[in-house]
Amino acid sequence: MERKKPRLLDLCCKAGGASMGYYRAGFEVVGVDSEPQPNYPFTFHQADALTFPLDGFDVVVVSPPCQGYSSIAACRKGGREKHPRLIEGFRSRLQASGRPYVIENVVGAREYMQNPIMLCGNMFGLRVYRHRLFESNAELLQPDHVKHVWRAAQPGAIARVGEYWSPAGKFGGLEAARAAMGIDWKMTVVEIANAVPPLYTEWIGRQLLQALSSRRQAIRVQLCECGCRQMAKSAPNGGRPGKYATDVCRVRANRAKNASVTKLVNTG
């Protein structure tokens, strides 16, 4: 019999960038947003995220509107003050529920968040930087922040060869920007501009699954040892963490190791 998946509620879900990562990690996902989301890929409810019932869910995650914390909004006089700041209100509700939770927002919200980790597209081999903060009452590990080498295109501009994308506002190159974000389902320009790359929440979701299981005593998630920046396969039943994302990665890493040994012997 197929094992029942734990249920995750994604509040302020928008078009489902974060939801897709949690789904790929192994959750059954339900989304809630105050606006219609015709491209949302899972069960969706149009409702007030601050009052939607949490009963029946194992984990609750939320991406409060970011405009009140955004550095772009801060560039305009009174820009931030025009928008609500809801992180503290959501945190109070999620903490009171007693469930594992995750709050996501932009880096400008750091002073309003409690011990967040920061994820960047460069950590996972994406062609975007898109830094985002994640707060949780479960322990979360952060990959090493890989140094930025390539220049990022101006927000909204089409990235040239050797540039990373900065999808924001209205921009061209929709399909290329979607691929750069790791999004493989239909999204509009506006939806991509507001999306969280699914790899971010897949990384977090794997850790949440292990935090939910009494059989798993430690966090078991890591990037592939071959250097491809993909996530290594999750270990079943909390065993030793996997080293590689695919069998191809394992072969590549072993070949590189053997080549290093041969070079050392020949030069020794």
Secondary structure, 3 states (H helix, E strand, C coil): CCCCCCEEEEECCCCCHHHHHHHHHCCEEEEEECCCCCCCCCEEEECCCCCCCCCCCCEEEECCCCCCCCHHHHCCCCCHHHCCCCHHHHHHHHHHHCCCEEEEECHHHHHHCCCCEEECHHHHCCCECCCEEEEECCCCCCCCCCCCCCEECCCCCCCCCCEEECCCCCCCCHHHHHHHCCCCCCCCHHHHHCCCCHHHHHHHHHHHHHHHCCCCCCCCCCECCCCCCCECCCCHHHCCCCCCCCHHHHHHHHHHHHHHHHHHHHHC
